[in-house]
Every structure is written in structure tokens, then in C-alpha cells.
Amino acid sequence: MRQFHALYRADEKVAPLVRQLSWTQNLMIMSKCRRPEEREFYLQMAQLENWSKRVLEHQIDACLFERQVLIPAKVSPVVSQLYPVAPQIFKDSYLLDFLDLPEPFDEHDLQKGLVRNLKRFLLELGRDFCFVGEQYRLQVGGKDFLLDLLFYHRELRCLVAFELKIDDFKPGHLGQLSFYLEALDRDVRKPHENPSVGVLLCKSKDREVVEYALNRTLSPTLVAEYETKLPNRDLLLAKLHELLQIAETAEPYQVQTKLEGNLQQQTSQDELFTVR
């Protein structure tokens, strides 16, 4: 309790957040998080997402803060124009350590595994995602096309299509996803809903290839990868420490650092944390 008082007594921004969580959750954040920005991030997220103690512990162990700061979601220019808050909603990497799929597995196995563990997948996606269906049937020109997973996002008020790939990202994958988005907007989207967004979820990706592919696409899409094992926490912490050192040693006018750019992409309108 003395440590709790010492940590938060002078922080007017964080003090209201700690009162929204249970004592057990506060103890966990204090014991597992070292930097003020990290504590503020988990305090804010636990309150916004209504995480239980177990979920909060899993998100900290899964290095959510480090992953969000180091690797912000890469979205197409169209997504940025339509939905400025998209980098705070979508992730660059999704942790699917709950799947427990036998090796090797195909795209059908991946899809069925996500549906079997839908509750945990929804927790990984974040708040406001609602499941619509799997193998969602789209009819175009008398032919049937099956979309792997379809969700609805309440805040964005749009359909979100997930196309699954078990191999590395290839630019050609975006063509198929763009076709599905066009079919959704023409035949499925309601008049009051916004344009659909597509997420290509693949095993791995080259960030430069993704940037080239997304830069000219006219569809609201993004590319993310999935991990089936917990990330190397020590490696992520080392990278984060390096970036923080760059930010701390920069001159006051040198605000456009890589770290600040990443952090600003992850802050919400209420600002989860501040770069000083």
C-alpha cells in the first residue's frame, strides 16, 4: 500500500485509472511493470477492455505493451483516411498461443481452431469486435465465394473480413481480399454502415513488401501476422529499452523519433501515455 501511494500520489492522469481496477489487478501491474508508460498502458487497457485478473496477467506476459509500441499496425492509406483510429484498434501481430494445432496444419485447421476458441480470439482482437460467421458465403456472378471469418466492429460501424494464410505474405493475396470487400459493400453492408475493412492474417511478412503492397492499394486493408507461441520477452524489452534511450537523449526539437512515431500511433484520443 505504501508503494501504491508512492507511485500514484502525484500522478493526476493515472490516479483516476487505478480507482477503476481491483486491488489484485493493481498489485499485478505494480509487480510486473517497471516503466510509468507501461503501467499507464495496462491501467487504461484493463479499464477499457474490462479485463479480468487472468486476462490482464496473460496480456502482460504476452508483452502486449512492447508489441504495440515497437510494431504498430500497418494499414493502407485508405484505412487511415476512413478510420484515423484504426492503428489503435488493429494489431500488427496477433498472439494465438491458445490454438494448440498439430504440425503441419492448413488454413482450414487454422480457421476451425479460431472458431473453437472464439472467446479467446475475441479477447485478442480487442473490444467491440462481434463475430458474424465463418466460411461466409458471397455470391458474385452466379458463383459462390467463401470468406474465412467475418466480424462487425461496433465503434467503426463496419464489417471486418479476415482472410487466413498459413504461408508468408504475398502481394497477390490483397487482390482476393479486395474482391471480398467489394462484394461485402455491394451486397451485405447496411445503408447506415461504413465501408468494410479487410485483415489479411498470415504466418509472417516482410514489412517492406507489405508497405509497397499497401501503398497503392485502393482497398481499406491491412496485413497482420500471427504467432502461436509467446514472444521472447527479453528480446522485446531490449529493443524497447534501445528506443527509449533514443527518445530520452534526443534534443527537445527532435520530436520526430522512431519511438515517438510508434507511440503516437498507439495513443487514443485520451492518450494512453505521453512521450516526454
JOWONOR-V30207 format. One record per residue. RES is the residue in one letter. SS is DSSP state (2 for helix, 1 for strand, 0 for the rest). NEAR is the number of other C-alpha atoms within 8 Angstrom. D_CENTER is the distance of its C-alpha to the mean C-alpha in Angstrom with 2 decimals. Layout:
res = <RES,RES>
ss = <SS,SS>
near = <NEAR,NEAR>
d_center = <D_CENTER,D_CENTER>
This chain:
res = <M,R,Q,F,H,A,L,Y,R,A,D,E,K,V,A,P,L,V,R,Q,L,S,W,T,Q,N,L,M,I,M,S,K,C,R,R,P,E,E,R,E,F,Y,L,Q,M,A,Q,L,E,N,W,S,K,R,V,L,E,H,Q,I,D,A,C,L,F,E,R,Q,V,L,I,P,A,K,V,S,P,V,V,S,Q,L,Y,P,V,A,P,Q,I,F,K,D,S,Y,L,L,D,F,L,D,L,P,E,P,F,D,E,H,D,L,Q,K,G,L,V,R,N,L,K,R,F,L,L,E,L,G,R,D,F,C,F,V,G,E,Q,Y,R,L,Q,V,G,G,K,D,F,L,L,D,L,L,F,Y,H,R,E,L,R,C,L,V,A,F,E,L,K,I,D,D,F,K,P,G,H,L,G,Q,L,S,F,Y,L,E,A,L,D,R,D,V,R,K,P,H,E,N,P,S,V,G,V,L,L,C,K,S,K,D,R,E,V,V,E,Y,A,L,N,R,T,L,S,P,T,L,V,A,E,Y,E,T,K,L,P,N,R,D,L,L,L,A,K,L,H,E,L,L,Q,I,A,E,T,A,E,P,Y,Q,V,Q,T,K,L,E,G,N,L,Q,Q,Q,T,S,Q,D,E,L,F,T,V,R>
ss = <0,2,2,2,2,2,2,2,0,0,0,2,2,2,2,2,2,2,0,0,0,0,2,2,2,2,2,2,2,2,2,2,0,0,0,2,2,2,2,2,2,2,2,2,2,2,2,2,2,0,0,0,2,2,2,2,2,2,2,2,2,0,0,2,2,2,2,2,2,2,0,0,0,0,1,0,2,2,2,2,2,2,0,0,0,2,2,2,2,0,0,0,1,1,1,0,0,0,0,0,0,0,0,0,0,0,2,2,2,2,2,2,2,2,2,2,0,2,2,2,2,2,2,2,2,0,0,0,1,1,1,1,1,1,1,1,1,1,1,1,0,0,1,1,1,1,1,1,1,1,1,1,1,0,0,0,0,1,1,1,1,1,1,1,0,0,0,1,0,0,0,0,2,2,2,2,2,2,2,2,2,2,2,2,2,2,2,0,0,0,0,0,0,0,0,0,1,1,1,1,1,1,0,1,0,0,2,2,2,2,2,2,2,2,2,2,0,0,0,0,1,1,1,1,1,1,1,0,0,0,0,0,2,2,2,2,2,2,2,2,2,2,2,2,2,2,2,2,2,0,0,0,0,0,0,0,0,2,2,2,2,2,2,2,2,2,0,0,0,0,0,0,0,0,0,0>
near = <4,5,6,8,8,7,8,10,8,5,8,8,6,10,10,8,11,9,7,7,11,7,6,7,10,10,8,9,11,10,7,7,9,8,6,7,8,10,12,11,11,12,13,10,10,12,11,6,8,7,10,7,8,7,8,12,9,8,9,11,8,10,11,9,10,10,11,12,12,10,8,13,13,10,13,13,9,11,15,11,7,7,8,8,8,10,13,11,7,8,12,12,10,11,11,11,9,7,9,6,8,5,4,4,8,7,9,6,9,11,12,8,10,10,8,6,10,8,6,8,10,11,8,9,10,9,7,8,11,9,7,8,8,10,8,10,8,11,9,8,4,5,6,8,8,8,14,12,13,14,13,13,12,9,5,7,9,13,14,12,15,13,12,11,11,8,7,9,12,6,9,6,9,10,8,8,12,11,8,11,13,8,12,12,10,7,6,7,13,5,4,4,8,9,8,13,12,14,12,15,12,15,12,9,11,7,6,6,9,12,9,8,9,12,8,6,8,5,9,13,16,13,12,15,12,12,12,10,7,9,8,6,8,6,7,12,9,8,9,11,8,8,10,9,8,10,10,7,6,8,6,5,4,7,8,6,9,7,12,11,9,12,10,7,9,12,11,8,4,5,7,10,8,6,5,3>
d_center = <33.23,34.78,31.68,29.59,32.13,32.25,28.50,27.94,31.39,31.16,27.54,27.82,24.16,22.97,26.08,25.15,21.83,23.63,25.97,23.30,22.53,24.97,27.05,25.61,22.02,23.43,25.36,22.40,20.48,23.77,24.59,21.35,20.14,22.47,21.31,21.44,18.12,16.47,18.50,17.70,13.92,14.37,17.16,15.24,12.23,14.86,16.85,14.37,12.88,16.41,15.68,18.79,20.21,19.26,15.56,15.55,17.44,15.17,12.04,14.45,15.93,12.71,12.36,9.04,10.76,12.06,9.10,7.34,10.91,12.20,9.83,8.02,6.67,10.12,11.26,14.90,17.35,17.89,14.37,14.83,18.23,17.52,14.40,14.36,11.60,9.12,7.54,6.99,5.72,3.59,2.18,5.86,6.62,6.66,9.64,12.36,15.22,16.73,17.93,21.09,22.10,25.38,25.61,25.84,23.82,23.40,20.94,22.81,22.40,18.63,18.51,21.02,19.31,16.08,18.44,20.56,17.73,16.20,16.01,14.01,11.65,11.24,10.65,7.79,6.31,7.36,10.55,12.50,11.67,15.17,16.40,19.12,20.34,20.47,22.65,22.83,26.10,26.53,30.14,31.02,34.60,35.79,33.28,30.50,26.98,24.43,20.73,18.83,16.55,16.50,14.57,15.27,13.19,15.64,14.68,14.42,17.31,16.62,16.34,13.29,14.67,13.25,15.65,15.83,17.55,18.91,20.06,18.97,17.68,20.70,21.07,23.07,20.18,19.09,22.53,22.19,18.86,20.49,23.46,21.56,20.04,23.60,24.99,22.55,23.38,27.07,27.69,25.06,23.53,25.51,27.31,25.40,21.90,20.01,19.46,17.18,13.93,13.54,10.88,12.76,11.56,14.07,15.47,15.35,15.66,17.73,15.90,19.21,19.77,16.42,17.33,20.79,19.80,17.43,19.84,22.55,20.90,21.80,19.19,15.92,13.78,10.98,10.98,8.63,10.35,10.75,12.65,15.33,16.44,15.41,14.94,18.03,17.74,20.86,19.74,16.51,18.71,21.29,19.09,17.79,21.44,22.58,20.37,21.39,24.96,24.71,23.57,26.26,29.04,28.41,31.01,30.30,30.35,27.92,24.80,23.05,21.92,18.98,17.64,18.13,16.47,13.25,13.67,14.62,11.55,9.61,12.51,13.01,16.50,17.75,16.46,14.79,16.98,19.65,20.62,24.32>
